[in-house]
Amino acid sequence: MTVQTALQQACRLLEEAGIAAPRLAAEVLLSHSLGRDRVWLYAHPEAELNDQDWVRFARTVYQRLGGKPTQYITGVQEFYGREFVVTPDVLIPRPETEHVVEAVLALPQAPRRIVDIGCGSGAIAVTLQLELGAEVWGTDISMAALRVAAENARRLGARIHLAACDLASALAGGAFDLVVSNPPYVSEQERPGLQREVRDWEPACALFAGPTGVEFYQRLVGEAGRLLVPGGSLIMELGYRSLEPVRAMLGRQWEEIKVIPDLAGIPRVLSARLICQ
């Protein structure tokens, strides 16, 4: 069994099963199984797999056919140019969430103290600490998620503080320049229509916000008002169709409300500034 033949067979199986981007999935899984990068696969199509390599690769293909996301099989996902560890205890970081980071970096004044509410894998918290050198806190209600975030901080050399709590209830108010979050924003009504890779594998507590999908935002806006210093900023990722309900939650204490679309033109990030009292 050569690299080329293994890829062809896996690609056919994945395609017949309706797996998205079957060729890419096959290449990533084979690279992972062999401990090589994808460039090596292109350069060595005639290299032969030994029995151990083939069994390892076949196991990963079987897992993917069962719906397990590629990132949970390989255990990693790239975010903002860095490789993060991911497990089924955390959401898989999406490219769209990089717009949150970019919105923070575009602030007129770099924040010195930041809290990432619902930090999950730590993708946002770790990235902001490394990019800005700021004091960064990450909170999550899941201890398993915090362990993943701690591992990513250690591997990438980020100095972040982590707290297990609901929203940011463990942290003092009036102490932060920035509250950032990629919150749960999927409604329970949308659950049946989600891709099985998302619905059956990613953590429900990080996906579903309640009957309408905007319940978490209501709490998040209130918590941000408590945590921020006057003039501090709130930056959060938006769910599909959540812009208007979320914007309506921002009362008179908020100003400079900005909406940032993603590359598809969909409103993706909302930024607001707490009015100086």
N, C-alpha and C positions, 0 to 999 in steps of 0.2 A: 504494500500500500504506500503510494507516494503522496507527497503533499498535494499535488494537483488532483489526484484521484480522490483523496479524502475530502478536499474542498468541494469537488463536483458532487460527490455522493451526499454530503451534508447539505449542500445548497439545495439539491433536489428535494430532500426530505423536508427541509424547512419551508421551501416554497409550496410544496403540496399541502403542508399543514397551515398555510396562510400566515406564516410568520413574516412580519414586516422586515424589509431589507435583508433577505435571506443570505445573500452573498457576504454582506458586511458581518452579519452575525456569525457565519461560518468562519470567516477569517479571524475575528476576534476570539472566538472559542478555541480555534486551533492554535493561535498565537499563545493564548493562555496555557493551553495544555502542554505545549512544547517549551514554554519559557522563552519564547522568541518574540520579536516585534513583527508587525505585518510586512515591513520592508523585506525581512529575511524570507518570508514566504514567497514573495514575488521573485526574489533572486535565486531561490532553490526549489523550483516546482518539482524537480525529479528526486529530491531527497526522500529517503524511505523512513517510514515510521516503524519503530520497533513495537513489540506487542504491548508494552506498558504505555507507550504514547497513544496507541490506537484505542486501548481500553479507556484511558483517561479522556480522550477526545470524544469517544462514543458516549461516555457518561454525561459530559456537558451538553452534547446535542440532545440527548434524551431529556435532560432537565429543561432545556429550552423548548422542546416540543411539548412539554407539559405545562408551559406557560410561565415558567420562572424567568424573570427578566435577566438579560445577559449580564447586567451590572451586578446582580446578586450572585451570579455564578462565578464571575471573575473576582468579585469583591472590591472593585474599584470603579470610579467615575471621574472624569476630568471636569473641573470647574475653574473658570478664570485662569486657565493655564497651569493648574496644579492638579495632581492626582489625589483624590480623596478616597479613603476606605468607606465602603457602604455595606450595610447588612440589611436584612428585612426589618430591623428595628428602626430604620430611618427612611425617609423619602429619598429617592434618587435625585440628586441635584439636576435641575434642568437648565439648558442654555438661557431660557427666558429669565431666570432668576438673576442672571448676570446683569440685567438692567437695573436691579436694585443696587448692586455694588456701584455701577456707573453713576447712578443718581446721587449716591453718597459722595463719591469722589468729585462730583460736579458742584457740591455745595460751596458757596462763596468763602466760607471759613471752615477749615477742617475740624471736625468734632474731636474733642480730647477724651471724653468719656462716653462710651457707647454700650447699649444693651440690645442684644438680639433675642427677642422673645420667641420661644419655640424654635430653638436653634438646630434641633435635629442632628445631622452629621457634623454641624459646625462649619459648613461651607461658607456661609456669609460671615460669621464671627471671625473665623480664622483668616479669611481673605482680607477683611477690613483691618485686622490687627497687623497683618504683614504689609499691607499697602500703606497704612497711615501711621503705624507705630503707636496707636492710641491705646488707652486702657479699655479693654473690651470684656463685657460680661455676656455669657450665654445662659439662658434659662430654658428648661424643658420640664414637663411633667413626668417624662419617661426617664427612669434611671438608665435603662438600656441604651437609649439614644445618647445620653450624656457620656456614657462610656465610649461610644463611637466618636463623639466630638473630642473627648480627651485624647483618644488615640491619634486622631487627625492633627490636633494641636501639637502633640509630641513629635509626630513624624515630620511635620512641616516646620517645626521650630517657632510656633506662635505662642505667645504668652497670653492666654485668656483665662478668665475666672468663670467657673461653672456653678450653677445653683439649681437644685431640684425643687421646683415649686410650680404652682398654678400661675400662669402669666409671669409676673415679676414680683409676686407677693413677698418674697424673701428680701427684696432690696429696698433701700431707703428712698423716699420721694425727694424730688427737687434736686437730684444729684447728677443728672445726665444731660449731655448736649444733644444726644441722638437716640431715638428709639427706632429700631429697624425690625422688620418681621416679614416672613413669608408664611402667613397663617393658614390654618385649615379654611378652605372656602368652597368645598363641594357640598351641595345639598344632598340630603338623604334620597330625594326623589331621583337624583341622577345616578345613584348607585348601580341599578341594573344595566344602564347603558355604557358604563365605563369599560375600557379594555380589560380583559381578564388579568393581564399583567399588573395593572394598577389595582383593580378591585380585589383580587385574590391574594396579592403578595405585599403591597405596600401598607404601612401601618394605618389603620382606620382612624386613630386619634389625630393623625397628622393630615388626614384628607378631609374628613367630614365635620362640618361645623354645626349642622342641625337641619331642621326642615327647609329653611330657605337658602342656606349657604352663607349668610352674612352675619350670623349670630356672634361669631368670634370677633368680627370687626368692632361691634358695639362695645364689647368689653375692652378691646385693645385700645380704642380711642380714649376711653376713660382712664385706662391705666397709663397711657402716654402722658395725659394731662397731669397725672400725679408725679410721674417720674422725672419729667423734663424741667430744666431750669427755664426761666423766661427767655424766649427767643430760641429755644431748642427746637429741633426738627423731628418729625415723624415721617418715616419712609416705609411703605409697605407694598407688597405685591398684591395685585388685584386679580380676582377670579373673573371668569367669563360672566358678563352682564352684572357685575357687582359695582361698577363705577358710580352710578347715580345713587343707589342706596347708601353707599359708603360716604359719598360726598355730602349727602344730607345729614349724616351723623356729625359732621364737623360744625360745631356751633360758632358763636361769636368770638370764642377765645382762640380761634385759628385763623391764620392769614397766609398769603402767598401760596395758595393751593395750586399745585401743578400736577398735570397728568402726562405721563410719558408712555407713548405707544411702543410695542415691540416691532420687530421687522415686518410683521404681517399687518401692521397698522392697528392692532387690537390694544386698547388701553391696558397697560401692564403694571405700571407703578404709579402710586399716588404719593406726593410729597406735600407736607404742610408744616407751617411754622407756628409755634405757640406764641401768642402775642405777649410782648413784654408788659407786665403789670406796672 
